[in-house]
Amino acid sequence: MKETRYLIDVAIETYCEEHTTEESDVLKRLERETNITTLMPRMLSGKVQGKFLSILTSLFKPKNILELGTFTGYSTICLASELPNDGHLVTIDKNPEIEDIARKYFKESGLADKIDFYIGNALYIIPRLNRQFDLVFLDADKERLLDYYKMVIDKIPVGGIILVDNILWNGKVIDKKCDDKITKEIRMFNDFVQLDERVENVLLPFRDGLMMIKKIIE
Ligand SMILES: C[S@@+](CC[C@H](N)C(=O)[O-])C[C@H]1O[C@@H](n2cnc3c(N)ncnc32)[C@H](O)[C@@H]1O
């Protein structure tokens, strides 16, 4: 039987990694330290998704980015690395245990000045952010996905982008036997976005599923 990670054959995933530009030394060290010191290192985006995020940022050229779910800062660094000199990224994580490692690598990457890092529950911090964001990466708890979406959609301009990770939830979204809370929330979120006339969206079968949403009207 084929070995899979999320929905992807591990051999295919390895092939994709082998055909993706090498990560910086900082990101390699961050990944290594995350593997050694954290309980759930697989939460880290990794080389392929990280490069996808940085290339997307370089193409789309956002000036202000919001990320929910910093973890040890891998995706934060990928997103922030392509910001213009006057660009800014706000990232939020509720887990104080990852603060030191994330801050250490923000500094080592030379990007610390561009990153505002909040430790706390995103549900309470987002309403206090009185600014607009051109790009939002939703990668925190899946149980409140729709709440996050409703909070951030008014904080992005027409043309702004929202990316949402883990939207296939290891295939559970199409498994009728799965009716746990998170699977139901993700299905509800996907259906809501699909019917939302303010946006255009594409669900990419990438890793654990990545939904890309573009706001087209207020
Ligand atoms: C999948 S990890 C993020 C991975 C990271 N974006 C990366 O690519 O390396 C999800 C993170 O969301 C955080 N999180 C979960 N619920 C949250 C909440 N309500 N507010 C802020 N952060 C939350 C967790 O502590 C965890 O570190």
The ligand as an ORCA input file, in Angstrom:
! r2SCAN-3c Opt
* xyz 0 1
  C      -0.832     24.753     11.834
  S      -0.085     25.723     13.066
  C       0.523     27.092     12.129
  C       1.687     26.710     11.251
  C       2.445     27.870     10.683
  N       1.588     28.787      9.943
  C       3.537     27.349      9.767
  O       3.287     27.260      8.576
  O       4.603     26.974     10.246
  C      -1.479     26.383     13.905
  C      -1.145     27.362     15.028
  O      -2.351     28.059     15.359
  C      -2.299     28.388     16.727
  N      -3.666     28.679     17.186
  C      -4.672     27.801     17.398
  N      -5.772     28.449     17.821
  C      -5.464     29.764     17.857
  C      -6.191     30.944     18.220
  N      -7.471     30.898     18.604
  N      -5.549     32.135     18.142
  C      -4.248     32.195     17.748
  N      -3.521     31.106     17.405
  C      -4.113     29.910     17.452
  C      -1.661     27.172     17.376
  O      -1.090     27.514     18.634
  C      -0.635     26.725     16.325
  O       0.652     27.193     16.636
*
